[in-house]
Amino acid sequence: MRKIVLPLLLMALVVACNSKPEGYELSGELRGELEEGTEVFLKKIGPNKQPLDVDTTTIKSGKFLFTGVQDLPEMHFIFVGELPGYSTLILENGEINYSAQKDSLGFAEVKGSMQNKSFSDYMKGSRAIADKAKSVQQDLQSADEATRAALQDEMQELQEEYKNFDVDYIKGHPDALISVLLMDRAIASRQMTYEELKGMFDAFTPQIKETTDAKRIAEQLEALKDREEKSKSTEVGAKAPEFTAPGPNGEQVALNEVLGKVTLVDFWAAWCRPCRAENPNVVSVYKKYHDKGLNILGVSLDRKAEDWKKAIADDELTWNHVSHVQYFNDPVAKLYNVDAIPAAFLLDENGVIVAKNLRGPALEEKVAELLN
């Protein structure tokens, strides 16, 4: 009998050790005087990017408990009664232990799960760099000229260290949800190419790729890929994309119909102060070189046709103009990958882009060079 029982016990132990928890048990402890029955709220970010209630419980003898099922890890937040601030944690199946002082919820200690350990490790490293930057910033406020330059260099080094810390953390923790959330910031910074970001994303574990956050990042990467492909079509040396758009009176104006020996495709708007400030220079260059072969096609990103037409008249912009009056949703702006104005593309007589975003004297110098 003993020979049979022992293998069965060992088998049961192995199964127990390898089985995944079927739900989560989030047990919390709050230090400081709190009324018995104070409500504790478990929330997450909803589709409209606003806090969404997940569960509510109450405090008993300084403790609270949440239970449920969370098949994929997801960032959640704990709010306590009317207390200021909140705590951030990653909810996943298993035992999670939460501990915080009521006056500093943002510095809660969360243990008991792999995702929260990764999150905690990242925050410790990130705060260490932030503390050094804060110290340098304080020194800068009282520094003399002799030391200011050195402190500014140190601050730039810390900014680079912070960026590299994020990237290294993502690469080193492909199984951590925090790595996915850091990619959000990496994409927004526009300091990395699609290929670099896609390589980090592809390294994520299958479970992490199934999370809501990872699926959102995948969509952002596809959008970034599209933007980069479009930007190639508007790089110097590329043939400028053709387009036809409505003019101020509703007439259709085509780029290929207004090409000169040199053509400036100028993206602007009545509401854009830098654009309006540059307009006198563009007018001056146009008057000087139009008879020699310079044409301009203005593309407005205004919201209202009356504002667009008034600005044309007020600034005396006597060249061709087009606009769909759709702000940055203008099809021509999207075709040229324009997401900030002023933006300008200088074309030769064949419609090839020879320069971008020239302003002031640089614009006139290039136009003069092209017209010899």
CORMO-V612381 format. One record per backbone hydrogen bond with DSSP energy under -1.0 kcal/mol. NH is the residue of the N-H (numbers start at 1). CO is the residue of the C=O. If there is no record, write none. Layout:
nh:NH co:CO
nh:NH co:CO
This chain:
nh:5 co:1
nh:6 co:2
nh:8 co:4
nh:9 co:5
nh:10 co:6
nh:11 co:7
nh:12 co:8
nh:13 co:9
nh:14 co:10
nh:15 co:11
nh:16 co:12
nh:17 co:13
nh:18 co:14
nh:19 co:15
nh:24 co:68
nh:25 co:94
nh:26 co:66
nh:27 co:96
nh:28 co:64
nh:29 co:98
nh:30 co:62
nh:31 co:100
nh:37 co:59
nh:38 co:35
nh:40 co:57
nh:41 co:79
nh:42 co:55
nh:43 co:77
nh:44 co:52
nh:46 co:50
nh:49 co:46
nh:52 co:44
nh:54 co:42
nh:55 co:42
nh:57 co:40
nh:59 co:38
nh:60 co:63
nh:63 co:60
nh:64 co:28
nh:66 co:26
nh:68 co:24
nh:74 co:91
nh:76 co:89
nh:77 co:43
nh:78 co:87
nh:79 co:41
nh:81 co:39
nh:83 co:80
nh:87 co:78
nh:89 co:76
nh:91 co:74
nh:93 co:70
nh:94 co:23
nh:96 co:25
nh:97 co:111
nh:98 co:27
nh:99 co:109
nh:100 co:29
nh:102 co:31
nh:104 co:101
nh:107 co:104
nh:108 co:105
nh:109 co:99
nh:111 co:97
nh:117 co:113
nh:118 co:114
nh:119 co:115
nh:120 co:116
nh:121 co:117
nh:122 co:118
nh:123 co:119
nh:124 co:120
nh:125 co:121
nh:126 co:122
nh:127 co:123
nh:128 co:124
nh:129 co:125
nh:130 co:126
nh:131 co:127
nh:132 co:128
nh:133 co:129
nh:134 co:130
nh:135 co:131
nh:136 co:132
nh:137 co:133
nh:138 co:134
nh:139 co:135
nh:140 co:136
nh:141 co:137
nh:148 co:144
nh:151 co:147
nh:152 co:148
nh:153 co:149
nh:154 co:150
nh:155 co:151
nh:156 co:152
nh:157 co:153
nh:158 co:154
nh:159 co:155
nh:160 co:156
nh:161 co:157
nh:162 co:158
nh:163 co:159
nh:164 co:160
nh:165 co:161
nh:166 co:162
nh:167 co:163
nh:168 co:164
nh:169 co:165
nh:170 co:166
nh:171 co:167
nh:172 co:168
nh:173 co:169
nh:176 co:173
nh:181 co:177
nh:182 co:178
nh:183 co:179
nh:186 co:182
nh:187 co:183
nh:188 co:184
nh:189 co:185
nh:197 co:193
nh:198 co:194
nh:199 co:195
nh:200 co:196
nh:201 co:197
nh:202 co:198
nh:204 co:201
nh:205 co:174
nh:209 co:205
nh:211 co:208
nh:215 co:211
nh:216 co:212
nh:217 co:213
nh:218 co:214
nh:219 co:215
nh:220 co:216
nh:221 co:217
nh:222 co:218
nh:223 co:219
nh:224 co:220
nh:225 co:221
nh:226 co:222
nh:227 co:223
nh:228 co:224
nh:229 co:225
nh:230 co:226
nh:231 co:227
nh:232 co:228
nh:234 co:231
nh:235 co:232
nh:237 co:353
nh:238 co:235
nh:240 co:351
nh:245 co:253
nh:247 co:251
nh:250 co:247
nh:253 co:245
nh:255 co:243
nh:257 co:254
nh:258 co:255
nh:261 co:293
nh:262 co:293
nh:263 co:347
nh:264 co:295
nh:265 co:345
nh:266 co:297
nh:267 co:343
nh:268 co:299
nh:272 co:269
nh:276 co:272
nh:277 co:273
nh:278 co:274
nh:279 co:275
nh:282 co:278
nh:283 co:279
nh:284 co:280
nh:285 co:281
nh:286 co:282
nh:287 co:283
nh:288 co:284
nh:289 co:285
nh:290 co:286
nh:293 co:290
nh:294 co:289
nh:295 co:262
nh:297 co:264
nh:298 co:320
nh:299 co:266
nh:300 co:322
nh:301 co:268
nh:308 co:304
nh:309 co:305
nh:310 co:306
nh:311 co:307
nh:312 co:308
nh:313 co:309
nh:314 co:310
nh:315 co:311
nh:317 co:312
nh:318 co:316
nh:320 co:296
nh:322 co:298
nh:323 co:246
nh:327 co:302
nh:329 co:326
nh:330 co:327
nh:334 co:330
nh:335 co:331
nh:336 co:332
nh:338 co:333
nh:343 co:267
nh:345 co:265
nh:346 co:355
nh:347 co:263
nh:348 co:352
nh:351 co:348
nh:353 co:238
nh:354 co:346
nh:355 co:346
nh:357 co:344
nh:362 co:359
nh:363 co:360
nh:364 co:360
nh:365 co:361
nh:366 co:362
nh:367 co:363
nh:368 co:364
nh:369 co:365
nh:370 co:366
nh:371 co:367
